[in-house]
């Protein structure tokens, strides 16, 4: 069990989505640690994807899959109970995993959805709309993506902003977490070329000024280049524990699902990424 992080916000209900894979183990471990710290109740969900034709032709196969899902969730429940963390497990049948997750989230209304990510080796799988990307696109709830093997901490937080309403909602969340846990806060804006540098400088200047009015010091960074590459590199260079971002102006769902900056950052970040969809 990983070290328990300081609770970064009021998190009464955590929805962790798992498929039983190694890639989703980071999400489960992070959720358990966070629930311990925040006194949260965990809702552990696994969606059983099914094809009606396959179910009709091979019911035994479907039954075996469902039994494995229930066995895995029993293991999750046992881990939580050892830590005295309240947990409720749910299995949902759906033709698409993301649809089941979004619908269950609407019922639960979690303070945070926690998910894993696919391995970074095959970036195209993420960029074409995998489950995590689609949940971010369709759900109104904030999503925390915890990569496998990454320790969930909140000591150094990087906020990436492009000046859009989505990124300012992410800024408010990052500022709140920084105040609550006493984190180091780094504000980054990326200019695609020299013409955009004044705008990027104005964005981080505004964030610094707002933070200073609340007695918070912010390290400001302005980088030039492709936004997702600059954000990931800054996270590595600054050794951050968490990247907080909105959908970086991508208000259209197509933009999010077909290769937005947010998706690319999630795919390659060396740390956890929180995507803020609304103010918590």
JOKAVEN-V954229 format. One record per helix or strand of 2 or more residues. SS is the DSSP state (@ for helix, = for strand). FROM is the first residue (numbers start at 1). TO is the last residue. If there is no record, write none. Layout:
ss/from/to
SS/FROM/TO
SS/FROM/TO
This chain:
ss/from/to
=/13/17
@/22/38
=/41/49
@/52/57
@/59/82
=/87/94
@/97/108
=/112/115
@/123/127
@/131/138
=/143/145
=/156/160
@/165/181
=/184/191
@/194/212
=/218/224
@/227/238
=/242/245
@/253/257
@/261/268
=/272/275
